[in-house]
Structure formats: structure tokens, C-alpha cells
Amino acid sequence: MRPKEFEFLVDAIKSLPSVGSKAAERIAYHLIHQDQQYVDEFIKRITNAKNNIKFCKQCGNFAIDDLCTICSNPERDNSKLCIVNTIDELNKIESTGSFNGIYFVLNDEINVKAKKKIDSEIIKKLMNYCAVKDFKEIIIATNLTVNGEATNIYLNKLLKDILPACVTYKLAIGLPVNSALDYADENTLKFAIKNKTKI
């Protein structure tokens, strides 16, 4: 029988995204077998990240100050916006070097099956952001899934109401249907951005 402290550790690790029971046990065994210096450094890095990383007040990206390095960069094209679901997807698009505008991170999407809408506060923040910035071009870079497409249609309608002159796009079919941006390689994503589709 394993000590309850070990079971508590496994449970904590299992709470991480995409970590199942077996993987959690392997990680727990790994941590227990490390020396104290390793464990202390590991905890220090988690604590340091938690205490020092904020979220950009403008777009929702990771930041150390009020604005992230993208929003505070004067060389970015502030007439272009790319709406993404997660910070991971923002970084994925950034890594392609194919977009020089700014971003907005939703951290949410419509769930068609559960009949769940996007949080109203997020929508309010996005609409205010768009009204203030008066964007000329917006890419709604949602996943090519049922939920992603529903989110795309919903956002496009809202954006047309407040920015009728703005041209809105969705990602081109360089991404397979029912796919997530997280799993797209850089060349595929670069093609999808370069050949974005007007909506």
C-alpha cells in the first residue's frame, strides 16, 4: 500500500491538463526520486512564474507589466487584429512570422452540444477593444471544429455591427476540418494565415 502523501501528489499531478493516471504516477515517482535541490528548484520556478506572470490588460496574453511585448511594440500594425482562443494558439501563430498585427485572447468558445455561450464579460471586453482601436482587418482564428465555426459566425456578426467597414477573415483551408491549431505544423498554419478567407 502506497503512502497517502504519494496518492495526494498523484492526484495533484492528475489535475494538470492531459495528464492521466499512469502519467501522473510516473511523474510522481520521478519527483520522489530526485534530490532536494531539484525539488526546491522546481517549486521555485513554479512560484516565480505564478508570482510574476500577469495577463496583458489589452489582449490577455502573458505579460510582466500591464501590456505584453506584442501590444507594447510600436512596430506592430495596430490596424490588424487576430482573435484566438488561447495563448498557446497566439504563440503558434507568432512562431510563423506571418502576422504583424495585435491579438485578443478569448480563453473561451461556444460549446454547441452543451448550448454554452462565450462569457459575456469577455465579449464586452472584445467589443470595447474593437470600438476603441477601430480595426481595418480582423482575423477570427478559431479552430476548424463545430464549436470553432459557431464561435466564428457569432463573433463575425457582432463585429459587423460595431465595425461595418472592417474586413473580417477566417483561416484558410490549410488546416484539416475538425482540427485544433495546437496540432498544426508551422508551414500549414503559415499557409492558413497567408490565404485567410474573407467572411
C-alpha positions as CSV (number, residue, x, y, z in Angstrom):
1,M,0.0,0.0,0.0
2,R,1.4,3.4,-1.0
3,P,1.6,6.3,1.5
4,K,-1.3,8.8,1.4
5,E,1.2,11.6,0.7
6,F,2.1,9.8,-2.6
7,E,-1.5,9.5,-3.5
8,F,-2.1,13.2,-2.8
9,L,0.8,14.0,-5.1
10,V,-0.6,11.8,-7.9
11,D,-4.0,13.5,-7.5
12,A,-2.4,16.9,-7.8
13,I,-0.5,16.0,-10.9
14,K,-3.6,14.4,-12.4
15,S,-5.3,17.8,-12.2
16,L,-3.0,19.1,-14.9
17,P,-4.4,19.2,-18.4
18,S,-4.0,16.0,-20.5
19,V,-2.3,14.1,-17.6
20,G,-3.9,10.7,-17.0
21,S,-3.4,8.3,-14.0
22,K,-0.4,6.4,-15.4
23,A,1.4,9.5,-16.5
24,A,0.7,11.2,-13.1
25,E,2.2,8.2,-11.3
26,R,5.3,8.2,-13.5
27,I,5.8,11.9,-12.8
28,A,5.2,11.4,-9.1
29,Y,7.8,8.6,-8.9
30,H,10.2,10.8,-10.8
31,L,9.8,13.7,-8.4
32,I,10.1,11.5,-5.3
33,H,13.4,10.0,-6.6
34,Q,15.0,13.4,-7.2
35,D,17.3,15.1,-4.6
36,Q,16.1,18.0,-2.5
37,Q,17.9,20.6,-4.7
38,Y,16.0,19.5,-7.8
39,V,12.6,19.6,-6.0
40,D,13.4,23.1,-4.4
41,E,14.3,24.5,-7.8
42,F,11.2,23.0,-9.4
43,I,9.0,24.6,-6.7
44,K,10.9,27.9,-7.0
45,R,10.3,28.1,-10.8
46,I,6.5,27.4,-10.3
47,T,6.3,30.0,-7.6
48,N,8.3,32.6,-9.6
49,A,6.1,32.1,-12.6
50,K,2.9,32.4,-10.6
51,N,4.0,35.5,-8.8
52,N,5.5,37.4,-11.8
53,I,3.5,36.5,-14.8
54,K,0.4,38.6,-15.4
55,F,-2.1,38.9,-18.2
56,C,-2.0,41.8,-20.6
57,K,-4.7,44.2,-19.8
58,Q,-5.3,44.8,-23.5
59,C,-5.2,41.4,-25.2
60,G,-5.0,38.8,-22.5
61,N,-1.5,37.4,-23.4
62,F,1.1,36.7,-20.8
63,A,2.8,39.8,-19.6
64,I,5.3,41.0,-17.0
65,D,3.9,44.6,-17.0
66,D,0.4,45.9,-17.8
67,L,0.9,45.3,-21.5
68,C,2.6,42.3,-23.2
69,T,5.6,42.6,-25.5
70,I,3.3,42.5,-28.6
71,C,0.8,45.2,-27.5
72,S,3.7,47.5,-26.4
73,N,5.7,47.0,-29.6
74,P,5.4,50.2,-31.7
75,E,6.3,48.3,-34.8
76,R,3.2,46.1,-34.7
77,D,0.3,47.1,-37.1
78,N,-2.5,48.3,-34.8
79,S,-5.0,48.3,-37.6
80,K,-5.0,44.5,-37.7
81,L,-6.4,42.1,-35.1
82,C,-6.2,38.4,-34.7
83,I,-8.7,36.8,-32.3
84,V,-7.5,33.5,-30.9
85,N,-8.9,31.1,-28.3
86,T,-5.8,30.5,-26.2
87,I,-2.3,31.9,-25.5
88,D,-0.8,28.7,-26.9
89,E,-2.5,29.5,-30.3
90,L,-1.3,33.1,-30.2
91,N,2.3,31.8,-29.8
92,K,1.8,29.2,-32.5
93,I,0.7,32.0,-35.0
94,E,3.6,34.2,-33.8
95,S,6.1,31.5,-34.5
96,T,5.1,31.5,-38.2
97,G,6.1,35.2,-38.6
98,S,3.1,35.6,-40.9
99,F,1.1,38.1,-38.8
100,N,2.3,41.6,-37.7
101,G,-0.8,42.9,-36.1
102,I,-2.0,42.5,-32.5
103,Y,-4.2,39.9,-30.8
104,F,-7.1,39.2,-28.5
105,V,-7.3,36.0,-26.4
106,L,-10.8,34.7,-25.8
107,N,-10.0,31.8,-23.4
108,D,-13.4,30.6,-24.3
109,E,-15.6,29.4,-27.2
110,I,-19.2,28.4,-27.9
111,N,-20.0,24.8,-27.0
112,V,-22.7,23.8,-29.4
113,K,-23.5,20.5,-27.7
114,A,-23.7,21.9,-24.2
115,K,-25.5,25.0,-25.6
116,K,-22.9,27.2,-23.8
117,K,-22.2,30.7,-24.9
118,I,-19.0,32.7,-24.5
119,D,-18.7,34.6,-21.2
120,S,-20.5,37.9,-21.6
121,E,-17.6,39.8,-19.9
122,I,-15.2,38.5,-22.5
123,I,-17.5,39.6,-25.3
124,K,-17.9,43.0,-23.7
125,K,-14.2,43.5,-23.4
126,L,-13.6,42.4,-27.0
127,M,-16.3,44.7,-28.4
128,N,-14.9,47.7,-26.4
129,Y,-11.4,46.9,-27.6
130,C,-12.5,46.8,-31.2
131,A,-14.5,50.0,-30.9
132,V,-11.5,51.9,-29.4
133,K,-9.0,50.5,-31.9
134,D,-11.2,50.8,-34.9
135,F,-9.5,47.9,-36.7
136,K,-9.4,47.7,-40.5
137,E,-8.8,44.0,-40.7
138,I,-9.7,41.2,-38.2
139,I,-8.8,37.5,-38.5
140,I,-11.1,35.3,-36.4
141,A,-8.6,32.4,-35.9
142,T,-10.9,29.8,-34.3
143,N,-10.4,26.1,-34.6
144,L,-12.0,24.3,-37.6
145,T,-14.4,22.4,-35.4
146,V,-18.1,22.7,-34.8
147,N,-17.5,24.9,-31.8
148,G,-14.9,26.9,-33.5
149,E,-17.1,27.6,-36.5
150,A,-20.0,28.6,-34.3
151,T,-17.8,31.0,-32.4
152,N,-16.5,32.4,-35.7
153,I,-20.0,33.1,-37.0
154,Y,-21.1,34.6,-33.7
155,L,-18.1,36.9,-33.5
156,N,-18.3,37.9,-37.1
157,K,-21.9,39.1,-36.7
158,L,-21.1,41.1,-33.6
159,L,-18.1,42.7,-35.2
160,K,-20.0,43.7,-38.3
161,D,-22.4,45.6,-36.1
162,I,-19.8,47.8,-34.5
163,L,-17.2,47.9,-37.3
164,P,-19.1,47.8,-40.5
165,A,-16.2,49.0,-42.6
166,C,-13.8,46.4,-41.1
167,V,-12.9,43.4,-43.3
168,T,-13.1,40.1,-41.3
169,Y,-11.4,36.9,-42.3
170,K,-11.2,33.3,-41.1
171,L,-8.3,30.9,-41.5
172,A,-7.9,29.4,-45.0
173,I,-8.5,25.7,-45.5
174,G,-4.9,24.8,-44.9
175,L,-6.0,23.3,-41.7
176,P,-7.9,20.0,-41.7
177,V,-11.5,20.1,-40.7
178,N,-12.1,19.2,-37.0
179,S,-8.6,20.2,-36.2
180,A,-7.1,22.4,-33.4
181,L,-4.4,25.0,-34.1
182,D,-2.2,23.4,-31.4
183,Y,-1.6,20.4,-33.7
184,A,-0.9,22.3,-36.9
185,D,2.7,22.5,-38.1
186,E,4.2,25.9,-38.8
187,N,4.0,25.7,-42.6
188,T,0.3,24.7,-42.5
189,L,-0.6,27.5,-40.2
190,K,1.5,30.0,-42.1
191,F,-0.4,29.0,-45.3
192,A,-3.7,29.3,-43.4
193,I,-2.9,32.9,-42.3
194,K,-1.5,34.0,-45.7
195,N,-4.5,32.7,-47.5
196,K,-7.1,33.7,-45.0
197,T,-10.7,33.7,-46.2
198,K,-12.9,36.8,-46.2
199,I,-16.2,36.3,-44.3
